[in-house]
C-alpha cells in the first residue's frame, strides 16, 4: 500500500504540482501585453481553469505514459505540459514538438481563447470607466494631459533599453495628440453651434446637436485609446491613481469650478450642447 501511495504521488501528483507554477509563469508571459490575469473575477477564474486543466493533463499523461516510458522523469512531463501554454512563434510551430504539445495541452486552446477575449473585454471596460463622466472636452483635455504626464513618468524604468523608452514615449505622445486634436474639434464645433443659436435666438437644431455629440464621442474614443497604455503597462495600484486624477475634473451638473474649464463650461450638458 505504501508503495502504491508513493507511486501515485510520484507519477500523478508530482507532475501536476510541477506543472501548475510553470503554467502560471507561461500565462503571465503569454498575456503580458493583453491585460491582467487577476484583474477581474472572470479572468481569474479562466486563468485558474487553464492552470487546473493543464495540471490535470500533466498528471494524466504522466500516469499513462510513465509505465510505458519509465526513463522519462515525472517532473519533465509536468514542465513540458506547462510549457505548452507559452506563446510559440513560427519556428515553434514547425518543430517536431508541436503535435506532442497539442496532445499534452488538449482542450487548452478553447480556454486560452476565452481568456484572451475576457482580458480584452476587461481592458475595454476599464478604459470606458476611466473615460466616461466628463461634461465637456475642456475637462477631458486636462485629464488627458495628466494621464500623459502619469505615463511618461513611468517610462524611464531600470532595465528598459533606450530604444524601448523612446518608442514608449513616442506612442504616448502620439495618442495624446489624437486626444487633443479631437478635443479641439469638439470645442470648435460646440462654440460654432452655441454662437449660431445665440445670434438667431433659438435652441440648437437636431443636426447641430448630433455634430457636437459626434465630436465629443470621438474625443472619448481617443481618450480610451490613450488609457489603454495605462492599463497595458501600469500596475494594479495605478488604477486608484488614475481614478483620483479623473475625480479632479469631474464637475457636478450646474457647478462652475474655477479650474479654467473654458467659456461656457457650466452652461453645457455632458455632450457639450448649450442649455441656454
Helices and strands as residue ranges (DSSP letters): H 2-8, I 9-13, H 14-30, H 41-65, H 74-83, H 90-94, H 97-104, H 108-131, H 137-152, H 162-199, H 206-233, H 238-248, G 265-267
